[in-house]
Amino acid sequence: MLIWVNCHGGVVAGIGIYCVVTVVECIRYFSKRENAVLTKKLLIYFCLSCLALLINPYGWKLWLFLYQDLTVPRLITEWQAISLISWKFLHFKILTLLLLATLLLPTRKEAWQIIVLLIAVFFGFKEQRHSVLPALIMAPYLYRQFAHAKFDFKKYDFPLTSTAHMTIKTALILFTCFQIYGAIFKYQSNDFKILVEPNAYPVHAVRFMNMNGISGKIQTPFDWGEYLIWK
């Protein structure tokens, strides 16, 4: 947390998740009187982490700035909400549906996991830029849940032949090689430099400006700002 708070504002999400885990575990301890040692350690480390967050060039004022910054409405694409009735962010929506499906599975679940995941999904839908975080933390959870789910597939069970096994392995190897070749070919054509899609950024316009010595202040859409500053 000490390193994180001095590197990136995403530390807010980190301490937020840590806080949820700590609160849920403390509630469970006081209600069931179990895992006393672990709960005590968790609480101590959480308090130390909170103190570490104050060790930065701005002290507590950094957190006042982060609060004000996060509560300001922005007319920027990545800060807009994800529409539930569109095909955009389809992968994220599928992951969310799978998460909801696991709630019906008779598998072991930790209360803090479910709470953290649901809060993360909420903020993912609230602001597009935050959809990455719930996707990252859903991946290991979903894998474990479906891996431990007990489905009755006995009536569909049939052994695969050695030829079938070899065919599947060959197909996976070929697919992997194709993916690697595609990535190498794509970046090789650009001398392995950072690849910028011309249909997303004004690549040709900036190239024209540089070639003709056009300079001065530029009024530009927000989404193009970083690219223009870079160039």
N, C-alpha and C positions, 0 to 999 in steps of 0.2 A: 504493500500500500504506500510506503514511503517513496519508492521509486515511481509508482504509478501516478501519484498525485503531482509529481514534478515533471510528468511527461505528457499527460493527456486528460482531458475532461471526462473521458469515459469512466474514470474512477468513481463517478457518481453511481453508475450501474453496479460496479463491483462492491462498493460498501452497502448499496441497497440490498443486493442479494445476500450478502453476509449478514445483514441486519435481520432479514426475514428468517434465515436459517437459525440464528441465535434466539430470536423471540419464540419461534415455534418449539425449539428444543427446550427452552426454559419453561414454557407453558406445560409441555409434556412432563417435565421433571416434577413441577409443583403439583400436577394432577395425579401422576402415577408413582412418583418417588422412585424413578429408575434412572440409571446412567448418571449418578451424581458426579463422579470423577470427570467423565467426559464433558458433562454440561458445564462444570466449573472451569475446565480448561478452555472450552469454547468461549465462555463469557469473558475470561481474562484476556484471551487473544483478540477478541472483538474490541474490547476497551483499549488495548494497546494499539490496535489498528486505527481506531478513531483518533487517538492522540497523535499517531504518526501522520495523519492527514493534515495536521496543523503545522507540520514542519515543511514549509515552503516559503519562497520569498515574500509572499503576501499575508501569510498567517491565516487568521480566521476570515479576513476580507476576501480571500479567494472563494470561499464557500458562499459568501454573500453575493459575489459576482456570478457564480455558477447558478445560484437560485434565481437571480434576476434574469440571467441569460436564458435559462430553460423555460421561464414563464412568459417570455415575450412571443407573441404570435408572429409567424413569418409567412410571407407569400412566396415561399421557395418550394419547389417540387418535392424534394426529399423530406421536407417537414410536414407534408400534407398527409391526411389519413388514407388508409387503403380501403377502397370501395369493396363492399362485400358482394356486389352484384356485377362484377366484371371479371374478365379472364386474366387481368393483370395480377402479378404475384401469385400465379397458380401453384408453384412449388410450395410456397409458404402456406397457402390455404390447405393444400393436401396434407402437409405435416401437421397442421392444426387439427384437421379432421381425424388423423391417426392418433393424435394425442387424446382427443375426446373419446375415441374408441377404446383406448387402453383403460379408461376409467371403468369400463364395463367388464374388463378381464379380471378373473379371480387370481391375480398375481400380487405379490408383496409390494407395497408402495410406502414410501416415506412421506409423511405429511408435508414436510418442508419442500420436498421435490415438487409436489403438485402445486403448492402455493406459489413457489418461485416461477414455475412454468406458466401458470395462468396469468400471473402479473406480467411476465415477460411478453406473453402473447398479446395481452391487452395493449401494452405500449408499442408492440410491433404493428398492430392495426392502427393505433392512434397516430403514429408517425412512421412513414416509410423507411427512413434511415435506421430505425431501431429494429426492423424486421430481421436483421442479420443475427442479433443476439439470441432471440428465442430459437431461431433455426439451429444455431450452434449448440445450445444446451438441450434442445429436444433430441438431437441425433443420438447421443449415448443412452438417453432415457428410453427412447423408442426401441432401440436395438435390444436392450436388456428386457424390456417388457414383453416384446414379441418372442424373444428367444426362450423366455421362461413360461410363456403361455402354453397350456396343454390343450391341443386340438386332437380330436379323434379322427385320424386319417387312416385307421387300420383297414377300413373297407376299400380305400383307394390305394393301399400299399402294394407296390410291386417292385422287385429288384431290377436295377439297371444292369445291362450287360456291360462287359469290359469295353466293347466297341462304343457303346453310348457314353461311357465315362470318358473315353479317349476323344470322342467327338466334341463333348462339352468343353474339355480342357483345351483342345486345339482352337475352338471358337473363341474362348476367353483370351488365349495367348494372342491370336490374330487381332482381336478387338483392341487389346492393350497396345500392341505394336502399331496399329493404325492410329490410335489416339496420340502416341508419342511422335510418330512420323508427321501427323497433321500439325502438331504444335511446333516441331522443329522447322518444317517447311514454311509455316506462317511467319515465324520470326526471322528465319534465314533471309527471306526476301526483304527484310527491313534491317539487315546487318545486326540482328539480335539487339536492337535498341528498343526503347519503350514504344509499343505500337498504339497509335491513336487512330480511331476509326474516323475517316473523313465525313461519314454520314452523321456523326454525332458532334463533331467539333469543326470549327472553321479552318481546317488545315490549309486548304488552297488559298483562302483569303489572306491568312497570315503569311504564307509563302510569297504571295504577290506583293504584300506590303514590305516584306524584308528585301525582296529583289529590287523594288523601286524606291527604297529609302523613305517610305512613308512613316512619319513619326508624329508624336503628339498625344494628347489625351484621347482615350477611346471610350465611348459609351457602349456598353455591351450587356447582353443578358447575363444574369448571375451565373448560370450554369457554365458559361464560357470563360468566366473570370480567371480561374486558376490556370487554364490552358494559355490564355493570353499573357498572364504574368510570367509563366514559365518560358514562353517564347520571346 
